[in-house]
Amino acid sequence: MLPEYSQGHDWKVLLIGGSSGVGKTVVARELSKHLSISLLLMDDVRLAIQQVTSHETNPDLHVFLNYEEEQWGNAESICADWVRVGNAMRKPLQAIIHHHLIVPDVGPLIIEGDGILPGLTGQFIETKVVSTVFMVENDEEQLLRNLRSRGRGFNEWNTPEQKGFTHASWLYGQWLASEAQRHDLPVIDAQPQQTLLARLLASTKGKGTSGVG
């Protein structure tokens, strides 16, 4: 059951960030359902942009599509390229948020994705209705279990590839958490899952963007 304050949020846009496999989509979908709020997946936006661009015109968004097999074994490189993709998604995400804020009489919106970077919300200094929270999974073994449970072709990889990708996701999650704290944005642990939704709502209560991070 959701806490009483779940209906009293003051944000118009809620951003939920975190690395791959921490459970962002699950909790965002649950929150969207309970509050009757629209949900936008950043992966959908990225895939749409990839369809109308190329590696030549937008190399940052196509970086993973052009990976060689051996590159998937370099966790540090994968982590750095996630940051690269996040920076490439900054302007599209800003445009989506700005447009949502200026259109009258539209309801709140939840946006989730691993391409949401902590520095983004500092751009919205004119409003306090953009709230951001980052999820982190500190247990790398739990992250591996999550990714295996999620599927999406992950289980077709061999064990070293799975563990390499998981380590990359863990590194990226630690970087996101560190940057979020530097920007004074809330970071919540993905565990325990039973209290995740309540903790997420509590972390964003009355915490819209108020300044440049």
Summary of the structure (lengths in Angstrom):
residues: 213
radius of gyration: 17.0
end to end distance: 33.7
largest distance: 50.4
contacts: 663
relative contact order: 0.23
helix: 54%
strand: 12%
